[in-house]
């Protein structure tokens, strides 16, 4: 689906790993505030600290490998790949809203999540139509795209 360089794959994996470790950290910290059992609090604190440690390890690896500068130099993703990546994230978010609509009974929250899910679907459809349009356009090698009209000389 995407033409990503190995550096881009690593960069993307690092970014997602940091995001999810952050979520785990925040949840463990938040849940620990509401639990009175000291053993459970200790376990949640350990999870919280481990998640921070994981983020630190990822940051060190990014710096050691100079991954961010390599990705900037070797960008192979084109606009279609970028749009397909965005569609994938929008679909995942739509799945999240759908899953939660099944278990949440509060009408106000259901209304909010329904609207957000519908927004995601609207964007998915729009982007997919643009992708199809881009795929169907013939490309001209070595063509020059001007941002301002060119005068005939």
N, C-alpha and C positions, 0 to 999 in steps of 0.2 A: 504494500500500500504506500509506503513512504520510502524515499531514497535518502536515507540518513547515513552519514559517515559514522564510523565507530566512536569518534569523539562526541558526536551529537547524541548517540545512543547512551553513552556514559553520562553525559551532561543531563540528559532528560531523566535518566534513572536516579542520579544524585538529587535532582530537583524534587522528584516525586518522593524519594526516600526522606528528604528533609521535611517535606510537607507532612507526610504521614507520621513521622516521629514527633513532629510538633503537635499533631492532633493527639497522639498517645500521651505525650507529656501533659498537655492541658487537661485531658480527661482524668488521668491519674491524680493530678493535683486537685482538680475540682471534686472528684469523688472522695478523695481523702478528707476533705473538709466536712463531709456529711456522715462519716463513719466513726462510731465510737470505739469499735474493737481495735485495740492497740496492735495486734498482729496484722490485721488487715491494713491498718494505716501504714505500718512498716513496709508491708509488701507493696502498697501503692507508691510509697515514697521511693522505694527501690526501682520500681518501674519508671517513675518520673525522672529519677537521676540517670537511669540507663538510657532513656530516650534522649536526654541532653547530651550524654556521652556519645551516642550514635551520631547526632548532628555534628558534634565537634570532630569526630573521626572523618565524616564526610567532607567537612570544610577543609580539614588538613589534607585529605586526599586530593581535593580539587586544586588546592594551592600547590601541592607537590607535583601533580601531573600537569599543571598549567592548563587545565581542561578548558577554562573559559576563554583564554586567548586562542587555543587551538580551534575551538568551535567557531569563533568569530572569523578565523582565517580560512576555515574549510567548510563554510556553509554550503550545503548541497541541496537544501530544501528549496523547492520552488513554491510559488503561490498555491498551487493545487495541493501539495503536501501539507502546507501550513493550514489550509482550509480543512483538509481531511482530519488533521490532528484536532482542530477546534471542534469539528462535528463529533468526533469521538468523545471529547470532554463534555460537550453538550448532551450527548446521549447518556453518558454516565450520570450526569446531574439529573436528567429526566427520570432515569431509573431510580435514583435516590428519592426523588419526590414521590414517584409512584409507590415505592415500597413503604414509605412513611404514611402515605394517604391510607394505606390498608390498615395500619395499626393505630393511627391517631384518630380519636373520636371528637376532639374539640372542633366545633364548626368554624370558629374563627381561623384556627391554624390550618384546617383543611382548605378553607377558601384561599388563604395565602399560598399554600403549596400547590393547589390546583392552578392558580393563576401563574405561578412561577413555572410549573411544568408546561403549561400551554405556551408561555413565552419561549421556553427552550425549544419546543416543537416548532414554533414559528421560525425561529432562527435556524434550526436544523434544515427545514424545508428550503428556506431562502439560500442558505449556503450550498446545499446540494444542487439547487438549480444553477447557481453561479459556477459550481465545479463542472457541471455538465456543459454549460455554455463555454467555459474555458477549454474543455477537452475537445469540443467540436470546432473551435476556431483553428484555421490553418495557421501554421507558424512559418515565418520567413527567416531563414538563417541570415545572419549578418544584417538584419534590418535595423534601422535607426528610429527610435521613437523620440519625437520632438515634443517638448512641453509647451512650446510657443510656436505659433505659425511661422513657417519659413518663407521668406520673400524669394520670389523667382529672380535669379540674377541674370 
